[in-house]
Amino acid sequence: MTEERRGGTARGFRVECREEPDLLIVKCHGCLIFGNTHTLKDEVKGKIPGHKRLVLDLKEVPQMDSSGLGTVMALYVSARTRGCKLELVNASDQIRALFSVTNVLSLFEAAGRHHGKTI
């Protein structure tokens, strides 16, 4: 049985979390920029324990800045220290470029697929 919960909003940004056995799916909606990042961190960090995989779906995120990147990296560290694998899926070209330029793209395995798309 799955549990779905919609998170709060901040300046048009919102998060939806769905929990399944060993899997946490997080769908983000809106720009992941300074001023919105706390929403993602607050909604996800406490849910990581007890899951083996965290899938961060960025399909509805048209833009991410360095604060958003920092938040995703903080979630990556939190997940890894708890034995959880973080996967990014459905990232836009802008987000892929941001991860590539900062040399952190390799941390997120290309095997992370969702609806046929990879990061």
Contacts in CASP RR format, 6 or more apart in sequence:
PFRMAT RR
TARGET T0000
AUTHOR 0000-0000-0000
METHOD contacts of the structure
MODEL  1
MTEERRGGTARGFRVECREEPDLLIVKCHGCLIFGNTHTLKDEVKGKIPG
HKRLVLDLKEVPQMDSSGLGTVMALYVSARTRGCKLELVNASDQIRALFS
VTNVLSLFEAAGRHHGKTI
2 18 0 8 1.000
2 19 0 8 1.000
2 20 0 8 1.000
3 18 0 8 1.000
3 19 0 8 1.000
4 16 0 8 1.000
4 17 0 8 1.000
4 18 0 8 1.000
4 19 0 8 1.000
5 16 0 8 1.000
5 17 0 8 1.000
5 18 0 8 1.000
5 19 0 8 1.000
6 14 0 8 1.000
6 15 0 8 1.000
6 16 0 8 1.000
6 17 0 8 1.000
7 14 0 8 1.000
7 15 0 8 1.000
7 16 0 8 1.000
7 17 0 8 1.000
7 39 0 8 1.000
7 43 0 8 1.000
8 14 0 8 1.000
8 15 0 8 1.000
8 39 0 8 1.000
8 43 0 8 1.000
9 39 0 8 1.000
10 35 0 8 1.000
10 36 0 8 1.000
10 38 0 8 1.000
10 39 0 8 1.000
11 31 0 8 1.000
11 35 0 8 1.000
11 36 0 8 1.000
12 29 0 8 1.000
12 30 0 8 1.000
12 31 0 8 1.000
12 36 0 8 1.000
13 28 0 8 1.000
13 29 0 8 1.000
13 30 0 8 1.000
13 31 0 8 1.000
13 32 0 8 1.000
13 33 0 8 1.000
13 36 0 8 1.000
13 39 0 8 1.000
13 40 0 8 1.000
14 28 0 8 1.000
14 29 0 8 1.000
14 30 0 8 1.000
14 39 0 8 1.000
15 26 0 8 1.000
15 27 0 8 1.000
15 28 0 8 1.000
15 29 0 8 1.000
15 39 0 8 1.000
15 40 0 8 1.000
15 43 0 8 1.000
15 44 0 8 1.000
16 26 0 8 1.000
16 27 0 8 1.000
16 29 0 8 1.000
17 24 0 8 1.000
17 25 0 8 1.000
17 26 0 8 1.000
17 27 0 8 1.000
17 43 0 8 1.000
17 44 0 8 1.000
17 47 0 8 1.000
18 24 0 8 1.000
18 25 0 8 1.000
18 26 0 8 1.000
18 27 0 8 1.000
19 25 0 8 1.000
19 47 0 8 1.000
19 51 0 8 1.000
22 50 0 8 1.000
22 51 0 8 1.000
22 52 0 8 1.000
22 53 0 8 1.000
23 51 0 8 1.000
23 52 0 8 1.000
23 53 0 8 1.000
23 54 0 8 1.000
23 55 0 8 1.000
24 44 0 8 1.000
24 47 0 8 1.000
24 48 0 8 1.000
24 51 0 8 1.000
24 53 0 8 1.000
24 54 0 8 1.000
24 55 0 8 1.000
24 84 0 8 1.000
25 55 0 8 1.000
25 57 0 8 1.000
26 40 0 8 1.000
26 43 0 8 1.000
26 44 0 8 1.000
26 54 0 8 1.000
26 55 0 8 1.000
26 56 0 8 1.000
26 57 0 8 1.000
27 57 0 8 1.000
27 59 0 8 1.000
27 60 0 8 1.000
28 40 0 8 1.000
28 56 0 8 1.000
28 57 0 8 1.000
28 58 0 8 1.000
28 60 0 8 1.000
28 61 0 8 1.000
29 60 0 8 1.000
29 61 0 8 1.000
30 36 0 8 1.000
30 60 0 8 1.000
30 61 0 8 1.000
30 62 0 8 1.000
30 63 0 8 1.000
31 61 0 8 1.000
31 62 0 8 1.000
31 63 0 8 1.000
31 64 0 8 1.000
32 40 0 8 1.000
32 58 0 8 1.000
32 61 0 8 1.000
32 63 0 8 1.000
32 64 0 8 1.000
32 65 0 8 1.000
32 67 0 8 1.000
32 68 0 8 1.000
32 71 0 8 1.000
32 72 0 8 1.000
33 63 0 8 1.000
33 64 0 8 1.000
33 65 0 8 1.000
33 67 0 8 1.000
33 68 0 8 1.000
34 65 0 8 1.000
34 67 0 8 1.000
34 68 0 8 1.000
35 67 0 8 1.000
36 68 0 8 1.000
37 67 0 8 1.000
37 68 0 8 1.000
37 70 0 8 1.000
37 71 0 8 1.000
40 68 0 8 1.000
40 71 0 8 1.000
40 72 0 8 1.000
40 75 0 8 1.000
41 71 0 8 1.000
41 74 0 8 1.000
41 75 0 8 1.000
44 54 0 8 1.000
44 75 0 8 1.000
45 75 0 8 1.000
45 78 0 8 1.000
48 54 0 8 1.000
48 75 0 8 1.000
48 78 0 8 1.000
48 79 0 8 1.000
48 82 0 8 1.000
48 84 0 8 1.000
49 82 0 8 1.000
50 82 0 8 1.000
50 84 0 8 1.000
51 84 0 8 1.000
52 83 0 8 1.000
52 84 0 8 1.000
52 85 0 8 1.000
53 84 0 8 1.000
53 85 0 8 1.000
53 87 0 8 1.000
54 75 0 8 1.000
54 79 0 8 1.000
54 84 0 8 1.000
54 85 0 8 1.000
54 86 0 8 1.000
54 87 0 8 1.000
55 87 0 8 1.000
55 89 0 8 1.000
55 112 0 8 1.000
55 114 0 8 1.000
56 72 0 8 1.000
56 75 0 8 1.000
56 86 0 8 1.000
56 87 0 8 1.000
56 88 0 8 1.000
56 89 0 8 1.000
57 89 0 8 1.000
57 90 0 8 1.000
57 114 0 8 1.000
58 64 0 8 1.000
58 88 0 8 1.000
58 89 0 8 1.000
58 90 0 8 1.000
58 91 0 8 1.000
58 92 0 8 1.000
58 95 0 8 1.000
58 119 0 8 1.000
59 89 0 8 1.000
59 90 0 8 1.000
59 114 0 8 1.000
59 117 0 8 1.000
61 91 0 8 1.000
61 92 0 8 1.000
61 95 0 8 1.000
62 92 0 8 1.000
62 94 0 8 1.000
63 92 0 8 1.000
63 94 0 8 1.000
63 95 0 8 1.000
64 72 0 8 1.000
64 94 0 8 1.000
64 95 0 8 1.000
64 98 0 8 1.000
69 98 0 8 1.000
69 99 0 8 1.000
69 102 0 8 1.000
69 104 0 8 1.000
72 88 0 8 1.000
73 104 0 8 1.000
75 86 0 8 1.000
76 86 0 8 1.000
76 107 0 8 1.000
76 108 0 8 1.000
79 85 0 8 1.000
79 86 0 8 1.000
80 86 0 8 1.000
86 108 0 8 1.000
87 108 0 8 1.000
87 109 0 8 1.000
87 111 0 8 1.000
87 112 0 8 1.000
87 119 0 8 1.000
88 99 0 8 1.000
88 108 0 8 1.000
88 112 0 8 1.000
88 119 0 8 1.000
89 112 0 8 1.000
89 113 0 8 1.000
89 114 0 8 1.000
89 115 0 8 1.000
89 117 0 8 1.000
89 118 0 8 1.000
89 119 0 8 1.000
90 114 0 8 1.000
90 115 0 8 1.000
90 117 0 8 1.000
90 119 0 8 1.000
91 99 0 8 1.000
91 119 0 8 1.000
95 119 0 8 1.000
96 105 0 8 1.000
96 119 0 8 1.000
99 105 0 8 1.000
99 108 0 8 1.000
99 119 0 8 1.000
105 119 0 8 1.000
108 119 0 8 1.000
110 118 0 8 1.000
110 119 0 8 1.000
111 118 0 8 1.000
112 118 0 8 1.000
112 119 0 8 1.000
END
